[in-house]
């Protein structure tokens, strides 16, 4: 009897976990669909974000300080990324 009860409880817990995971996957799919829709709507802005992030990564690992301009350039890139993110997140249409 105890084995049957344990089996039922284990299956119920597993079903609950699967339902929770299913909900998370649905939310993730919805967020991805929203992001893709925004990318289709503003492809150049998203391309600019990708390019800015790539440039920032390149600047970050560069051994050169570019005659003292590296820090200012990184701050400007960071600010540009922040502003574009605000633009697409707060004003999606």
N, C-alpha and C positions, 0 to 999 in steps of 0.2 A: 504494500500500500504506500509506504514511504517513498519507494522508488518511482511509482506512478505520479505522486504529488510533485516530487522533485523534477520529473520530466516535464510535467505540465507547466510548472513555474519557469523552468529553463526555456521552454518554447515560448512562453508568454513574454519573457524578458527579451528573447531574441527577436520576436515579432515587433516589440516596442522599439528596440534599437533600429531595426530595419525601417520602421515608419519614420523615426527621427532622421535617419540618414537620407531617406527619400525626400523629406522636407528640405533638408539642407541642400541636396542636389538640385531640387527644383528652384530654390532661391538662387543658387549659383548660376544655373542656366538662365534665369531671368535677368540677373545682373550682367551676364555675358551678352545676352541679346540686346540689352539696353546700350552697352558699350559699343557693340558692333553697329547699332543703329546710329549712335552719335558719330562713330568713325565714318560711316557712309555720308552723314550729313555735313561733317566738317573734316574731310580727309586731309586737307592741307594743314589744319591746326594740329591734328594728331601726328602727321608726318613731322611737323616742326617740333612737337614734344619729343618724339623719338630722336630726332637729330640733336636737340638740345641735351637730352639725357646722355646720348653717346658722346657729344663734345665734352660734357662735364666729366664723364668717366675718363676720357683721354687727357683732359687737363689735370685731373686728380693724380694720375700716375706719371705725368710728364716730370722729368727731372729738372727741366728748365723752368726758371721763373719768368721767362719772357720779359726781361729787363724791368721787372717789378710790376708787370701788368697781370700776372696770373691770378692773384687774389681778387683783384677788382673784376676780372673777367668771370671768375667763378661765382662771385656774388651777383653779377649781372645775369648770368645764366640761371642761377637759382631763382632769382626774382622773376625772370621770364617764364620759367617752368611753373612757378606758383601762380602767376597771373593767368596763364593759359589753362591751368587746371581749374581755377576758380571759374573762368569763363565757361568751360564745357560742363562743369558740375552744377553750377548755379543757374545757368542759362542754356539749358539743353536744346531749346527750340528757337 
